[in-house]
Amino acid sequence: MRAVLLSTTLFALLLGAIPMLACAEAAPSEEGSGETIKLPLPRMDSEVSLEETLAQRRSIRSFTTEALTLDEISQLCWAAQGVTRKDRGFRTAPSAGALYPLELYLVTPDGLYHYDPGAHELAVLSTEYLRGKLADAALRQSSVYSGSCIFVITAVYARTSKKYGDRARQYVHMEVGHAAQNLLLQAVALGLGGVPIGAFHDDRVADVLGLPGDHEPLMIIPVGHPA
Ligand SMILES: Cc1cc2nc3c(=O)[nH]c(=O)nc-3n(C[C@H](O)[C@H](O)[C@H](O)COP(=O)(O)O)c2cc1C
């Protein structure tokens, strides 16, 4: 089984695509089978200016069925939460007290993944098809059914409240906005589209993803090729 999974992952890497992101049974909160997918290094330049991405950004809710490549997945994860200064662990998005309460999960038609910013890799949590259930939990919004990759940003409030007490909730909510906008602008720069989704049942989303008890889902962002 392990050999098959590794070979399918390698195949996906060779194709430069993510459709074969593989893995084990649905035990998402426990970091799955221990399989990981090393992401390609993110690029640090672009043909598109920041100003152009700002001007072009629009909420996109209809997508083609084309999968995202592993390069695109890598770039989007990095934009949202990538490490930009290794010695201090600083990331692309600011964080109150540099405490980094946010976690990034990805749902594709092939499964569920968790992004590790330090290693810039994905932990494969499940190969179960979860996108439909996730969309059901998001008031059946069509963008969640059709996004090629659905990013779910969760937060562990305790990481911030241990220093900032009651103020933490506000800080964490500000931070998810930073991370989400980074991701959405990066999507535009890659010729992709996305939409920030705030309307969903928190407990149902947590249930579908099998989130650890201290992870609260704050935003869902379907991304794909605009239809
Ligand atoms: C906090 C927040 C929650 C949102 N929730 C949803 C949502 O659940 N579904 C949706 O289709 N769009 C959602 N949106 C996107 C807005 O509808 C969209 O940003 C707005 O219509 C302006 O359009 P624009 O993003 O293209 O500029 C949300 C946006 C924000 C900032």
The ligand as an SDF file (V2000), in Angstrom:
LIG
                    3D

 31 33  0  0  0  0  0  0  0  0999 V2000
  -15.7830   37.7810    5.6200 C   0  0  0  0  0  0  0  0  0  0  0  0
  -16.3400   37.4950    4.2460 C   0  0  0  0  0  0  0  0  0  0  0  0
  -17.2390   36.4470    4.0940 C   0  0  0  0  0  0  0  0  0  0  0  0
  -17.7310   36.1370    2.8220 C   0  0  0  0  0  0  0  0  0  0  0  0
  -18.5410   35.0390    2.6810 N   0  0  0  0  0  0  0  0  0  0  0  0
  -18.9380   34.6910    1.4460 C   0  0  0  0  0  0  0  0  0  0  0  0
  -19.7240   33.5140    1.2670 C   0  0  0  0  0  0  0  0  0  0  0  0
  -20.0500   32.7980    2.2070 O   0  0  0  0  0  0  0  0  0  0  0  0
  -20.0710   33.1920    0.0030 N   0  0  0  0  0  0  0  0  0  0  0  0
  -19.7060   33.9450   -1.0770 C   0  0  0  0  0  0  0  0  0  0  0  0
  -20.0530   33.5640   -2.1980 O   0  0  0  0  0  0  0  0  0  0  0  0
  -18.9710   35.0670   -0.9350 N   0  0  0  0  0  0  0  0  0  0  0  0
  -18.5760   35.4500    0.2960 C   0  0  0  0  0  0  0  0  0  0  0  0
  -17.7940   36.5670    0.4500 N   0  0  0  0  0  0  0  0  0  0  0  0
  -17.3780   37.3400   -0.7310 C   0  0  0  0  0  0  0  0  0  0  0  0
  -18.1920   38.6320   -0.8970 C   0  0  0  0  0  0  0  0  0  0  0  0
  -19.5010   38.3110   -1.3050 O   0  0  0  0  0  0  0  0  0  0  0  0
  -17.4750   39.4970   -1.9370 C   0  0  0  0  0  0  0  0  0  0  0  0
  -16.2120   39.8430   -1.4540 O   0  0  0  0  0  0  0  0  0  0  0  0
  -18.2720   40.7660   -2.2400 C   0  0  0  0  0  0  0  0  0  0  0  0
  -19.4620   40.4630   -2.9380 O   0  0  0  0  0  0  0  0  0  0  0  0
  -17.4640   41.7730   -3.0520 C   0  0  0  0  0  0  0  0  0  0  0  0
  -17.0830   41.2010   -4.2980 O   0  0  0  0  0  0  0  0  0  0  0  0
  -15.5450   41.0480   -4.7020 P   0  0  0  0  0  0  0  0  0  0  0  0
  -14.8830   40.1210   -3.7100 O   0  0  0  0  0  0  0  0  0  0  0  0
  -15.5710   40.4430   -6.0760 O   0  0  0  0  0  0  0  0  0  0  0  0
  -14.9000   42.3700   -4.6730 O   0  0  0  0  0  0  0  0  0  0  0  0
  -17.3190   36.9090    1.7070 C   0  0  0  0  0  0  0  0  0  0  0  0
  -16.4200   37.9630    1.8890 C   0  0  0  0  0  0  0  0  0  0  0  0
  -15.9320   38.2470    3.1250 C   0  0  0  0  0  0  0  0  0  0  0  0
  -14.9200   39.3630    3.2820 C   0  0  0  0  0  0  0  0  0  0  0  0
  1  2  1  0
  2  3  1  0
  2 30  2  0
  3  4  2  0
  4  5  1  0
  4 28  1  0
  5  6  2  0
  6  7  1  0
  6 13  1  0
  7  8  2  0
  7  9  1  0
  9 10  1  0
 10 11  2  0
 10 12  1  0
 12 13  2  0
 13 14  1  0
 14 15  1  0
 14 28  1  0
 15 16  1  0
 16 17  1  0
 16 18  1  0
 18 19  1  0
 18 20  1  0
 20 21  1  0
 20 22  1  0
 22 23  1  0
 23 24  1  0
 24 25  2  0
 24 26  1  0
 24 27  1  0
 28 29  2  0
 29 30  1  0
 30 31  1  0
M  END
$$$$
